[in-house]
Amino acid sequence: GVPGRAPPPPAARGGGGKVEGDVCSVRELKALMQLRSDEAAEALRTNYQDIEGLCRRLRTSPTHGIADDPLDVEMRRDLYGRNLLPLAASKSFLRLVWEALQDVTLVVLEVAAIISLGLSFYRPEAYHGEDCGLDTQQTQSAEPVGWMEGAAILLSVACVVLVAAYNDWSKERQFRGLQTVVREAHTCSLIRGGKIKLWPVAEVVVGDVALLQYGDLLPADGVLILGHDLKVDESTLTGESEQVLKSIDEDPILLSGTHVMEGAGRMVVTAVGLNSQTGIIYGMLGVTSGSTGSLRSGRRPT
């Protein structure tokens, strides 16, 4: 267990009750969420008997959800992770400057400027101003012009690079700020302590019971508890445009990032953040950095 903290309390059922079985591990839930269709339904029956058995293992209730207790919620975050996908580290200004310098046109200008500067300081020993019909004063006054041309080109390149890098840096900051606003504005309906309330998606934890309806973007991975003609668009993950009909007996698995296109339902959350299927894909693509809720299969509340 975790020192100084109590295990997640039983689901709120008025008077509570005894909870049987060990709490589900992250590894166990990940394995469940990788199954599809009949395989997932069969795994639920084999390992948990039914959806209520899964809820008991998750210390939640299919009708009341988890207890509306901050200690319970925090314990679940420690065990299963937070419902956040950490963004990859932003590029530094110097990195953006270096990338801007890789532009082919600028590289050509840089080479031309260096050659121009080199030639401006090259003076053959046989060269004398008098041989060309120029007096010494005219030759000396013309000498600075050569290196000034090369310096002017380098100065122009530096200005272009700095402006481009600053624009990219500014756009990236604005984009991240917009992502933060969207993340905070995205909410979902959860049942906690028997009460329905809108919660920010970032507050969702494993064991939460989420209500689903037409147009919703699923906030996390989960298993269907109750559904009525529930059809989901999974094209963001599978690439298949055909809507998938979800049912407890045939295909109960619901994935984060997919859209509810028809019907309504209720699901119990089984994976969040980097442990969800979307988080796993993002991690493989290198879109995210860090780790939230890493595998802790050997850790159990006491």
N, C-alpha and C positions, 0 to 999 in steps of 0.2 A: 504494500500500500504506500501511500504518500504520507510522510511524517507530518503530523500536525493537522491532518485533514481527514474528515470522515468520508466513508465511501458514499457514492451517489445514493440518495434515499430511494425507497420504492416509489413507484408511480403514484400520483395522487388519485386515490380511489375513495375519498371520503375518510375511511378509517385506516387506509393503507393495506397491509397484508404481507404475508411471507413471500419472498421472491426466491424461486428455485433456480439452480444452475449457476455456472460462472458467467461473468460478464463477457460479452463478445470482445475479441481482440481486433485490432486494426487489420492484421493480416487475414483473419478469418472473414471479415466483412469485405475486404478487397477481393478475395477469391470469389465470394458470392456475387459481387457486382460485375464480375467479368463473365458471368454466365448469361445466356439469353434464352428466351422463349421457354420451351418445355423443360430444358435442363435446369433453369432457375427455379421453376415451380417444383420440380422433383427434388432439388437440393433443399428447398424450404421444408418440404414434407419429411425428407430423410433426416435432416439435422435439427429441425426445430419443431416438427410435427405439423405446425401451422403458423400463421402470421402472429397469433397471440403468443406462441412459444418464442418467436423472435423478439417480440416486444418485451417479454419477461426477461430475456437475456440482455436486452438493452436498458432494463430498468425504466420502462416507460409503459404507458397505457394507450391502446388504440383509440380510446374515447376521450381521455382526459389529458393525454400528453405527459410530458415530464412535469415535475413540481416546479412551480415558479419561485425557485430558490436560487439566489446568486451563488451560493456555495456549490450547489449541485451543477449549475451551468459551468462554473469555472473548473470544476473537477472533470467534466466532460471535455472541456477544451484542452486540459492537460493530457488527457488520455487519448483523445481522438483527433486533436488539432483544431485550429480555427478555420472558419470558412472564408479564407482569404487566399488569393493567388499573388504572392509577392512578385512585383515587377522586376525585370532584369535591371541591374545597376545602370543608371543613366551615364551617358558618355560625358567625359570632362571636356572643358573648353579646349584644352590643348589637343585632345584626341580629335575633336571636330576640326581644329586647324590643320592637323596632319592629314585628315581625310580630304579636306578641301585642296590641299597641295597636290593631291594625286590626280587632279583633273588634267587631261592630256594637253589642253590648250595652255594651261598655266605652266605645265612642265616644259613645253616648247619655248614659252617666253622666258622661263628661268634659265634655260640653256643658252638662249640667245643673249640674255643679259650678261651671263658669266663670260661668254665668248667676247662680247663687246668690251667688257671691263678688262679682260686679259689683253686684248689687242690695243686698248688705249694706253697701256703701260709698256707696250713693246716698242722699242726704238732701235732699228738696225744701226750698227756703228758707222756704216757708210753714209747714213742719211744726214744731210746738213741742209738747213734752210736755204743757204746761199745757192746750192745746186739747183734748186727749183725756182730760182729767181725771187725768193722771199727773203726779206731781211730777218735778223734774229728776233727783233721785237714782235713782228707779225707771227712768227712761228710759235713763240712762247705764249702769245695771246690765244692761239688756236688750239694749244694742247689740252686745256681743260675740257673742251667740248666732247672729246671721245669718252672719257670716264663718266661724264654727266649723263650721256645717253643710256649707258648701262645701268647707272644708279636710278635713273628715272623709270626704267622698265621694272627693276626690282621693287621700287617703291609702289608702282602701280599694282604689281602682283600681290604685295603685302596688303594693300588696301582691299583688294578684291577678296583675298583669303580671309581677312579679319571680318569683313562684312558678311561673307557667306557663313563663316563659323558662328558669328553672333546670331544671325537669323535662325540657323538650325538649333542653336542652344535655346533661343527664346521660344521657338515653336515647340521644342520638346518639353520645356517647363509648362507651357500652356496646355499641351496635350495631357501631361500627367495631372495637372490641376483639374482638367475636365474629367479625367478618369475617376479622380477622387470624388468629385461632385456626383457623377453618375452612380458610383458605388454607394454613396451615402443615401441617394434618393431611391435606390432600388429596394423595395420592401416586399414582404410576403406575409400571408396569413398563417399564423401558428396557433396551435392549441397548447396552452400551458396552464396547468392547474385547473383544467376544465373550462378555461375562458379563451375565447377567440380574440386575437389582437394582431395588429400589423407590427411587424418587427423588421428592422434593417436586415438585409441578407447576410451581412457580416456577423450578425448575432446568432445565426442558426447553428445548432450543435447536433451531434449524433443523438438520436432518441427523440428529437422533436417530431411532432406530427404536423404536417403541412397540408393546408387545404388547396386544392387545385381547381382552376376553372379556365374557361376559354381565354386564350391570349396570354396566359401566364408563362413566364420564363422560369423553368425549374431552378431553384436556388442551390440544390445539392443532389447527390445521388440518393435514391431511396427505393423502398419496396411498397408496392401498392397495397393499401389496407382495404379500401373501398372505392369502387369506380362505377360510373354509369356512362357507357358508350364513350370511354375516354380514348381519344386518338392523339398521338404525339408525333410531331415532326422531328426526326432524329438526323436530318440531313447535315446539320452542323458537325456531327461526329462521324456518321457512317457514309455520308455522301449520297444516300438514297433519298430521293424526293418523295417516295410513297409514304403516306402516313401509316403509323403502326398502331394497331388496336391493342390496348393494354387490358389485361384481366388477371385476376388473382390465380386462376387455374392454368392459364396458358403462357402469359408473358407479364409477370408482375414487376419487372425491373424498370426503374425510371432513372434517367441520367441527367445530370446538371447541364445547363446550357441548351437543352431542347425546349421546344415550345408546345404548349397544349393547344391543339387545333379544334378539338371538339370535345363535348362532354364535360364532366366534372369528376372529382375524386378526392381521395385523401391518401397520403403516403407517410411512412415513417422514415426519417432520415437515417441513412446508414454510412455515408461517407461525405466528408466536407473538404474544401480546400485542395491541397496537393494530393490528398488521398482519394479524391473523386476521379472519375474517368477523365474528365476535362483537365483536371490538374495533372494527372499522369501524362496525358498527351502534351500539355504545355511544357512539362518538365523535360520530356524527351526531345522536344524541339528547341529547348534552351530559351523559351520565352520568359520563364520565371527564374528567380534566383533565390537561394536560401532554401530552407525546408521548414514546413509547418506541420507539426503532428507527424513526425517520422514514425516508422514502424516500432511499436513498443509491445509486441505480442506477449512478452514475458511479464508485463506489468499488470497487476490486478488490484482493485480496491480490496481492502481487507474487511 
